[in-house]
Amino acid sequence: NDAVRLWVAPDLPLELPGFG
Amino acid sequence: GPAPCGHGDLVVALVEPDEARGTAYRTVTLRLTRGTEPCTVRGYPETIVLAKGRPAGVATVPDQTLGRPEQLTVLPDRSAKVTLAWS
């Protein structure tokens, strides 16, 4: 159940599930 | 001009997978949260790979061959895209 977390801005994390 | 995007301004609208020559791609479309004023993003996002919710210790690098990031203004009808690749 891997995911990637992107910080588009310092206070704006977005998590993308379903990687790997 | 518009302010930099911050907490709650953008959401993931679409994740499009692709694969070519052993490399997997995901293009992520980020759109304004409904009712949010236009805002700007600049450069590459910080990216961390997670395993079971924790950092997996996987190195990530920007790849300029996929395009150079400019400052973008995200508008209600104009999203921003990020492409992630891994092999």
N, CA and C atoms of all chains as a GROMACS GRO file, in nm:
protein
  321
    1ASN      N    1   0.084  -0.120   0.000
    1ASN     CA    2   0.000   0.000   0.000
    1ASN      C    3   0.087   0.125   0.000
    2ASP      N    4   0.170   0.139  -0.102
    2ASP     CA    5   0.263   0.251  -0.108
    2ASP      C    6   0.196   0.375  -0.165
    3ALA      N    7   0.254   0.489  -0.133
    3ALA     CA    8   0.196   0.617  -0.175
    3ALA      C    9   0.309   0.716  -0.201
    4VAL      N   10   0.273   0.825  -0.264
    4VAL     CA   11   0.366   0.936  -0.285
    4VAL      C   12   0.301   1.062  -0.228
    5ARG      N   13   0.380   1.140  -0.155
    5ARG     CA   14   0.330   1.267  -0.102
    5ARG      C   15   0.403   1.382  -0.171
    6LEU      N   16   0.327   1.471  -0.227
    6LEU     CA   17   0.383   1.589  -0.295
    6LEU      C   18   0.354   1.712  -0.212
    7TRP      N   19   0.457   1.793  -0.190
    7TRP     CA   20   0.435   1.925  -0.133
    7TRP      C   21   0.439   2.027  -0.246
    8VAL      N   22   0.322   2.069  -0.290
    8VAL     CA   23   0.314   2.168  -0.397
    8VAL      C   24   0.352   2.305  -0.342
    9ALA      N   25   0.327   2.326  -0.212
    9ALA     CA   26   0.373   2.443  -0.137
    9ALA      C   27   0.406   2.389   0.002
   10PRO      N   28   0.482   2.467   0.083
   10PRO     CA   29   0.523   2.413   0.214
   10PRO      C   30   0.406   2.366   0.301
   11ASP      N   31   0.290   2.430   0.288
   11ASP     CA   32   0.175   2.391   0.370
   11ASP      C   33   0.067   2.322   0.288
   12LEU      N   34   0.108   2.264   0.174
   12LEU     CA   35   0.008   2.203   0.084
   12LEU      C   36   0.054   2.064   0.040
   13PRO      N   37   0.051   1.968   0.133
   13PRO     CA   38   0.086   1.830   0.095
   13PRO      C   39  -0.034   1.759   0.032
   14LEU      N   40  -0.008   1.683  -0.072
   14LEU     CA   41  -0.112   1.605  -0.139
   14LEU      C   42  -0.064   1.461  -0.147
   15GLU      N   43  -0.147   1.368  -0.103
   15GLU     CA   44  -0.104   1.228  -0.102
   15GLU      C   45  -0.170   1.150  -0.214
   16LEU      N   46  -0.088   1.072  -0.283
   16LEU     CA   47  -0.135   0.991  -0.396
   16LEU      C   48  -0.121   0.845  -0.359
   17PRO      N   49  -0.230   0.777  -0.328
   17PRO     CA   50  -0.221   0.636  -0.292
   17PRO      C   51  -0.205   0.546  -0.414
   18GLY      N   52  -0.175   0.421  -0.389
   18GLY     CA   53  -0.178   0.321  -0.495
   18GLY      C   54  -0.053   0.314  -0.580
   19PHE      N   55   0.059   0.358  -0.527
   19PHE     CA   56   0.184   0.345  -0.602
   19PHE      C   57   0.252   0.213  -0.568
   20GLY      N   58   0.345   0.172  -0.652
   20GLY     CA   59   0.427   0.056  -0.624
   20GLY      C   60   0.358  -0.074  -0.658
   21GLY      N   61  -0.079   4.055  -0.836
   21GLY     CA   62  -0.114   3.927  -0.898
   21GLY      C   63  -0.161   3.828  -0.793
   22PRO      N   64  -0.198   3.707  -0.836
   22PRO     CA   65  -0.248   3.604  -0.744
   22PRO      C   66  -0.142   3.565  -0.641
   23ALA      N   67  -0.186   3.522  -0.524
   23ALA     CA   68  -0.096   3.479  -0.416
   23ALA      C   69  -0.049   3.335  -0.442
   24PRO      N   70   0.061   3.296  -0.381
   24PRO     CA   71   0.102   3.154  -0.390
   24PRO      C   72  -0.005   3.063  -0.331
   25CYS      N   73  -0.023   2.946  -0.391
   25CYS     CA   74  -0.119   2.848  -0.340
   25CYS      C   75  -0.074   2.802  -0.200
   26GLY      N   76  -0.170   2.778  -0.116
   26GLY     CA   77  -0.142   2.731   0.019
   26GLY      C   78  -0.240   2.625   0.060
   27HIS      N   79  -0.241   2.600   0.191
   27HIS     CA   80  -0.320   2.491   0.248
   27HIS      C   81  -0.464   2.490   0.197
   28GLY      N   82  -0.507   2.380   0.140
   28GLY     CA   83  -0.645   2.363   0.098
   28GLY      C   84  -0.681   2.424  -0.037
   29ASP      N   85  -0.585   2.492  -0.101
   29ASP     CA   86  -0.618   2.560  -0.228
   29ASP      C   87  -0.632   2.465  -0.346
   30LEU      N   88  -0.555   2.355  -0.344
   30LEU     CA   89  -0.553   2.264  -0.459
   30LEU      C   90  -0.592   2.123  -0.418
   31VAL      N   91  -0.654   2.052  -0.509
   31VAL     CA   92  -0.687   1.911  -0.488
   31VAL      C   93  -0.641   1.830  -0.609
   32VAL      N   94  -0.621   1.701  -0.586
   32VAL     CA   95  -0.588   1.610  -0.696
   32VAL      C   96  -0.717   1.579  -0.771
   33ALA      N   97  -0.723   1.618  -0.897
   33ALA     CA   98  -0.844   1.597  -0.976
   33ALA      C   99  -0.836   1.468  -1.058
   34LEU      N  100  -0.715   1.429  -1.096
   34LEU     CA  101  -0.701   1.318  -1.189
   34LEU      C  102  -0.559   1.263  -1.180
   35VAL      N  103  -0.545   1.130  -1.184
   35VAL     CA  104  -0.414   1.067  -1.194
   35VAL      C  105  -0.416   0.977  -1.316
   36GLU      N  106  -0.333   1.008  -1.413
   36GLU     CA  107  -0.330   0.932  -1.538
   36GLU      C  108  -0.202   0.849  -1.545
   37PRO      N  109  -0.214   0.716  -1.547
   37PRO     CA  110  -0.095   0.631  -1.559
   37PRO      C  111  -0.051   0.614  -1.703
   38ASP      N  112   0.078   0.590  -1.719
   38ASP     CA  113   0.131   0.557  -1.852
   38ASP      C  114   0.256   0.474  -1.830
   39GLU      N  115   0.300   0.405  -1.931
   39GLU     CA  116   0.420   0.324  -1.920
   39GLU      C  117   0.487   0.318  -2.057
   40ALA      N  118   0.620   0.334  -2.056
   40ALA     CA  119   0.694   0.327  -2.181
   40ALA      C  120   0.835   0.279  -2.152
   41ARG      N  121   0.880   0.179  -2.226
   41ARG     CA  122   1.018   0.129  -2.216
   41ARG      C  123   1.063   0.108  -2.072
   42GLY      N  124   0.983   0.041  -1.993
   42GLY     CA  125   1.023   0.005  -1.858
   42GLY      C  126   1.011   0.116  -1.755
   43THR      N  127   0.963   0.232  -1.795
   43THR     CA  128   0.941   0.342  -1.702
   43THR      C  129   0.792   0.365  -1.685
   44ALA      N  130   0.748   0.372  -1.560
   44ALA     CA  131   0.607   0.399  -1.531
   44ALA      C  132   0.590   0.548  -1.503
   45TYR      N  133   0.482   0.603  -1.550
   45TYR     CA  134   0.452   0.745  -1.532
   45TYR      C  135   0.315   0.763  -1.467
   46ARG      N  136   0.303   0.868  -1.387
   46ARG     CA  137   0.171   0.912  -1.341
   46ARG      C  138   0.167   1.063  -1.361
   47THR      N  139   0.072   1.108  -1.440
   47THR     CA  140   0.053   1.252  -1.454
   47THR      C  141  -0.064   1.293  -1.366
   48VAL      N  142  -0.035   1.384  -1.274
   48VAL     CA  143  -0.130   1.425  -1.171
   48VAL      C  144  -0.182   1.564  -1.206
   49THR      N  145  -0.314   1.574  -1.218
   49THR     CA  146  -0.376   1.704  -1.245
   49THR      C  147  -0.424   1.765  -1.114
   50LEU      N  148  -0.377   1.887  -1.087
   50LEU     CA  149  -0.414   1.959  -0.966
   50LEU      C  150  -0.506   2.074  -1.006
   51ARG      N  151  -0.621   2.079  -0.941
   51ARG     CA  152  -0.713   2.190  -0.972
   51ARG      C  153  -0.746   2.266  -0.845
   52LEU      N  154  -0.795   2.388  -0.867
   52LEU     CA  155  -0.837   2.471  -0.755
   52LEU      C  156  -0.951   2.404  -0.680
   53THR      N  157  -0.946   2.411  -0.548
   53THR     CA  158  -1.062   2.373  -0.469
   53THR      C  159  -1.177   2.467  -0.505
   54ARG      N  160  -1.297   2.411  -0.512
   54ARG     CA  161  -1.412   2.492  -0.550
   54ARG      C  162  -1.425   2.616  -0.460
   55GLY      N  163  -1.443   2.731  -0.523
   55GLY     CA  164  -1.460   2.855  -0.448
   55GLY      C  165  -1.330   2.924  -0.408
   56THR      N  166  -1.216   2.865  -0.448
   56THR     CA  167  -1.086   2.922  -0.412
   56THR      C  168  -1.042   3.023  -0.518
   57GLU      N  169  -0.979   3.131  -0.474
   57GLU     CA  170  -0.927   3.231  -0.567
   57GLU      C  171  -0.807   3.172  -0.644
   58PRO      N  172  -0.784   3.218  -0.767
   58PRO     CA  173  -0.664   3.173  -0.841
   58PRO      C  174  -0.539   3.193  -0.756
   59CYS      N  175  -0.444   3.100  -0.770
   59CYS     CA  176  -0.320   3.108  -0.692
   59CYS      C  177  -0.207   3.052  -0.778
   60THR      N  178  -0.084   3.075  -0.733
   60THR     CA  179   0.030   3.038  -0.814
   60THR      C  180   0.112   2.924  -0.750
   61VAL      N  181   0.172   2.844  -0.837
   61VAL     CA  182   0.269   2.744  -0.795
   61VAL      C  183   0.396   2.768  -0.875
   62ARG      N  184   0.509   2.724  -0.819
   62ARG     CA  185   0.636   2.752  -0.885
   62ARG      C  186   0.733   2.636  -0.861
   63GLY      N  187   0.797   2.591  -0.966
   63GLY     CA  188   0.902   2.490  -0.952
   63GLY      C  189   0.847   2.350  -0.928
   64TYR      N  190   0.937   2.260  -0.892
   64TYR     CA  191   0.899   2.121  -0.867
   64TYR      C  192   0.842   2.106  -0.726
   65PRO      N  193   0.743   2.020  -0.709
   65PRO     CA  194   0.700   1.989  -0.572
   65PRO      C  195   0.805   1.904  -0.501
   66GLU      N  196   0.813   1.918  -0.369
   66GLU     CA  197   0.889   1.822  -0.289
   66GLU      C  198   0.815   1.689  -0.297
   67THR      N  199   0.889   1.581  -0.311
   67THR     CA  200   0.827   1.451  -0.333
   67THR      C  201   0.887   1.348  -0.238
   68ILE      N  202   0.802   1.278  -0.167
   68ILE     CA  203   0.848   1.171  -0.078
   68ILE      C  204   0.769   1.044  -0.106
   69VAL      N  205   0.840   0.933  -0.120
   69VAL     CA  206   0.776   0.803  -0.138
   69VAL      C  207   0.747   0.744   0.000
   70LEU      N  208   0.624   0.698   0.019
   70LEU     CA  209   0.581   0.642   0.148
   70LEU      C  210   0.556   0.492   0.134
   71ALA      N  211   0.589   0.420   0.239
   71ALA     CA  212   0.551   0.279   0.252
   71ALA      C  213   0.479   0.264   0.384
   72LYS      N  214   0.354   0.220   0.379
   72LYS     CA  215   0.269   0.210   0.498
   72LYS      C  216   0.266   0.341   0.576
   73GLY      N  217   0.259   0.452   0.503
   73GLY     CA  218   0.244   0.582   0.566
   73GLY      C  219   0.371   0.646   0.615
   74ARG      N  220   0.484   0.578   0.598
   74ARG     CA  221   0.611   0.634   0.647
   74ARG      C  222   0.707   0.651   0.531
   75PRO      N  223   0.798   0.750   0.542
   75PRO     CA  224   0.897   0.768   0.434
   75PRO      C  225   0.972   0.638   0.408
   76ALA      N  226   0.983   0.602   0.280
   76ALA     CA  227   1.043   0.475   0.242
   76ALA      C  228   1.192   0.487   0.213
   77GLY      N  229   1.247   0.607   0.223
   77GLY     CA  230   1.390   0.625   0.198
   77GLY      C  231   1.429   0.613   0.052
   78VAL      N  232   1.334   0.637  -0.036
   78VAL     CA  233   1.360   0.631  -0.180
   78VAL      C  234   1.402   0.770  -0.229
   79ALA      N  235   1.518   0.777  -0.294
   79ALA     CA  236   1.564   0.907  -0.346
   79ALA      C  237   1.477   0.952  -0.463
   80THR      N  238   1.449   1.081  -0.470
   80THR     CA  239   1.374   1.136  -0.583
   80THR      C  240   1.455   1.252  -0.642
   81VAL      N  241   1.448   1.265  -0.772
   81VAL     CA  242   1.525   1.370  -0.840
   81VAL      C  243   1.436   1.442  -0.941
   82PRO      N  244   1.454   1.573  -0.958
   82PRO     CA  245   1.384   1.643  -1.066
   82PRO      C  246   1.441   1.600  -1.201
   83ASP      N  247   1.357   1.592  -1.300
   83ASP     CA  248   1.399   1.549  -1.434
   83ASP      C  249   1.359   1.656  -1.535
   84GLN      N  250   1.458   1.736  -1.574
   84GLN     CA  251   1.429   1.849  -1.663
   84GLN      C  252   1.394   1.805  -1.805
   85THR      N  253   1.414   1.674  -1.835
   85THR     CA  254   1.379   1.630  -1.970
   85THR      C  255   1.228   1.627  -1.989
   86LEU      N  256   1.152   1.630  -1.878
   86LEU     CA  257   1.006   1.631  -1.890
   86LEU      C  258   0.951   1.773  -1.897
   87GLY      N  259   1.038   1.874  -1.900
   87GLY     CA  260   0.992   2.012  -1.909
   87GLY      C  261   1.040   2.092  -1.790
   88ARG      N  262   1.068   2.218  -1.811
   88ARG     CA  263   1.116   2.304  -1.703
   88ARG      C  264   0.999   2.368  -1.632
   89PRO      N  265   0.994   2.362  -1.499
   89PRO     CA  266   0.880   2.420  -1.428
   89PRO      C  267   0.886   2.573  -1.425
   90GLU      N  268   0.781   2.635  -1.468
   90GLU     CA  269   0.766   2.780  -1.462
   90GLU      C  270   0.670   2.813  -1.349
   91GLN      N  271   0.658   2.941  -1.318
   91GLN     CA  272   0.550   2.981  -1.227
   91GLN      C  273   0.418   2.971  -1.303
   92LEU      N  274   0.321   2.906  -1.244
   92LEU     CA  275   0.190   2.887  -1.306
   92LEU      C  276   0.083   2.948  -1.218
   93THR      N  277  -0.015   3.008  -1.281
   93THR     CA  278  -0.134   3.052  -1.208
   93THR      C  279  -0.243   2.949  -1.232
   94VAL      N  280  -0.292   2.890  -1.125
   94VAL     CA  281  -0.399   2.790  -1.136
   94VAL      C  282  -0.532   2.865  -1.131
   95LEU      N  283  -0.614   2.843  -1.232
   95LEU     CA  284  -0.743   2.911  -1.247
   95LEU      C  285  -0.854   2.806  -1.241
   96PRO      N  286  -0.978   2.850  -1.221
   96PRO     CA  287  -1.088   2.752  -1.214
   96PRO      C  288  -1.096   2.661  -1.337
   97ASP      N  289  -1.060   2.713  -1.454
   97ASP     CA  290  -1.066   2.632  -1.577
   97ASP      C  291  -0.927   2.598  -1.629
   98ARG      N  292  -0.826   2.615  -1.544
   98ARG     CA  293  -0.689   2.591  -1.590
   98ARG      C  294  -0.609   2.526  -1.477
   99SER      N  295  -0.590   2.394  -1.488
   99SER     CA  296  -0.524   2.317  -1.382
   99SER      C  297  -0.372   2.316  -1.404
  100ALA      N  298  -0.301   2.263  -1.307
  100ALA     CA  299  -0.157   2.242  -1.317
  100ALA      C  300  -0.131   2.092  -1.318
  101LYS      N  301  -0.024   2.049  -1.385
  101LYS     CA  302   0.006   1.906  -1.392
  101LYS      C  303   0.148   1.879  -1.345
  102VAL      N  304   0.163   1.763  -1.279
  102VAL     CA  305   0.293   1.714  -1.236
  102VAL      C  306   0.306   1.572  -1.289
  103THR      N  307   0.418   1.540  -1.354
  103THR     CA  308   0.442   1.403  -1.398
  103THR      C  309   0.550   1.339  -1.311
  104LEU      N  310   0.515   1.223  -1.255
  104LEU     CA  311   0.610   1.143  -1.177
  104LEU      C  312   0.651   1.024  -1.262
  105ALA      N  313   0.779   0.989  -1.259
  105ALA     CA  314   0.828   0.874  -1.333
  105ALA      C  315   0.914   0.788  -1.243
  106TRP      N  316   0.905   0.658  -1.259
  106TRP     CA  317   0.999   0.569  -1.188
  106TRP      C  318   1.023   0.445  -1.272
  107SER      N  319   1.140   0.387  -1.252
  107SER     CA  320   1.176   0.271  -1.334
  107SER      C  321   1.238   0.164  -1.245
   0.00000   0.00000   0.00000
